[in-house]
């Protein structure tokens, strides 16, 4: 997935592209406020440009890259937006998070990815 941060990209478009590509929910924040989606990404980013992201990228690495490269504060969550993904998970594994995952579900996934 290539993310192009420019003057036209809306938060809602970025989030829907992320969901189509990786099957997870992308939460975008301005400060502590989660954005609704109508905002332009370029208005909240500190830089514009392109970023290439593959399914092998870890959630933690992806979140850090967007913050470091564009000043975008994001979090990756499950497809149903119920729980945050584990930092050590790859983006390709986001569909493995069960719907309405419990703390126990996430702990079992954590053990699986710690190996």
C-alpha positions, 0 to 999 in steps of 0.5 A: 500500500502506498500512502500519498499525503497531499492536499486532497487526501481525506482522513476517511479515505486513508482509513478506508484504504487501510481497511481494504488493504490490511483488514484493520481499523486505522484511528487518526488523532489530532492531539488526543482527539480522534478525527471524524474523517472529514478532515484533510490529512495534509492539514494535520500532517507536519509533512507531505510525501509518500510512504510505502507500507507492506503487510510484513510491517509491524503495527508498532513500526507502522505507527512510529513511521507515520509519526516520524515521517508525517507527524501523524498520530495513529493507532491500529485496531481490529477490524471491528474497532473493538481493541488495539492491535498488538505492536508486534503483530504484522499488518497482514495478521490484523484479520486474526484478531477475533471480533469483540476480542477480550483481554484473554484473546489478546494475551493468547495472540501476544504469546503467539507473536512472542515466539 
